Amino acid sequence: MVHMMEEKCTDLKHPVTFPVRAALLAQSFSQLSWLLQQSDRYTLTVWTGQHDEFALQDFKLYRKAFDVNRIYYDLPNSLKAELLMMTWEDD
């Protein structure tokens, strides 16, 4: 699917963010990494469903792998606060 996404967006001139469900991020990591390498205009927006299960700890890997300016989080406030705490603890 990422190849089709890139094909559709390659000729666009404006920035493009691809929504990624947090629960599926881990299993799609290599494909999403490839996608971000195709253009500096591409970013990811990680979101979660109300009852999704995922390990917030896994975000450490993504924060290290992706430029902080290329990954955004659309998460409930409680998860955003936890993610921010993890960020500060790593510094």
C-alpha positions as CSV (number, residue, x, y, z in Angstrom):
1,M,0.0,0.0,0.0
2,V,2.8,2.4,0.7
3,H,4.0,2.2,-2.9
4,M,0.5,3.2,-4.1
5,M,0.4,6.0,-1.5
6,E,3.8,7.3,-2.7
7,E,2.7,7.0,-6.4
8,K,-0.4,9.1,-5.7
9,C,1.5,11.8,-3.8
10,T,4.8,12.0,-5.7
11,D,3.8,14.8,-8.0
12,L,2.1,16.9,-5.3
13,K,3.9,20.1,-4.4
14,H,2.6,20.5,-0.8
15,P,3.4,18.6,2.4
16,V,1.5,15.3,2.9
17,T,0.9,13.5,6.2
18,F,0.0,9.9,6.2
19,P,-2.3,8.7,9.1
20,V,-1.0,5.6,10.8
21,R,-2.9,3.7,13.5
22,A,-0.7,3.4,16.6
23,A,-1.6,-0.3,17.0
24,L,-0.3,-1.0,13.5
25,L,2.8,1.1,13.5
26,A,5.1,-1.7,14.7
27,Q,4.2,-4.2,12.0
28,S,4.5,-1.5,9.3
29,F,7.7,0.1,10.5
30,S,10.0,-0.8,7.6
31,Q,7.3,0.2,5.0
32,L,6.7,3.5,6.7
33,S,10.4,4.1,6.9
34,W,10.7,3.6,3.2
35,L,7.8,5.9,2.5
36,L,9.4,8.8,4.5
37,Q,12.6,8.3,2.6
38,Q,10.8,9.0,-0.7
39,S,10.3,12.8,0.0
40,D,11.1,15.4,2.7
41,R,7.4,16.5,2.2
42,Y,6.0,13.3,3.8
43,T,5.2,13.0,7.5
44,L,3.3,10.5,9.6
45,T,0.4,11.3,12.0
46,V,0.0,8.5,14.5
47,W,-3.5,8.1,15.9
48,T,-5.3,5.7,18.1
49,G,-8.7,4.3,18.4
50,Q,-10.5,4.4,21.8
51,H,-9.9,0.7,22.6
52,D,-6.6,0.1,20.7
53,E,-3.9,-1.8,22.5
54,F,-0.3,-0.9,22.0
55,A,2.8,-0.3,24.0
56,L,3.7,3.3,24.5
57,Q,7.3,2.2,25.2
58,D,7.4,1.1,21.5
59,F,7.3,4.8,20.5
60,K,10.9,5.1,21.7
61,L,12.0,3.2,18.6
62,Y,10.0,5.5,16.3
63,R,11.3,8.7,17.9
64,K,14.9,7.5,17.4
65,A,14.3,6.3,13.8
66,F,12.2,9.3,12.5
67,D,13.1,12.9,12.6
68,V,11.0,14.6,15.3
69,N,9.6,17.0,12.7
70,R,8.3,14.1,10.6
71,I,6.1,12.3,13.0
72,Y,3.1,13.7,14.8
73,Y,0.8,12.2,17.4
74,D,-3.0,12.5,17.5
75,L,-3.5,10.7,20.8
76,P,-5.7,11.2,23.9
77,N,-4.3,13.7,26.3
78,S,-3.3,11.1,28.9
79,L,-1.2,9.3,26.3
80,K,0.4,12.5,25.1
81,A,1.4,13.3,28.7
82,E,3.0,9.9,29.1
83,L,4.8,10.2,25.7
84,L,6.1,13.7,26.8
85,M,7.3,12.2,30.1
86,M,9.2,9.5,28.2
87,T,10.7,12.1,26.0
88,W,12.0,14.1,28.9
89,E,13.3,11.0,30.7
90,D,15.4,10.1,27.6
91,D,17.1,13.4,27.5
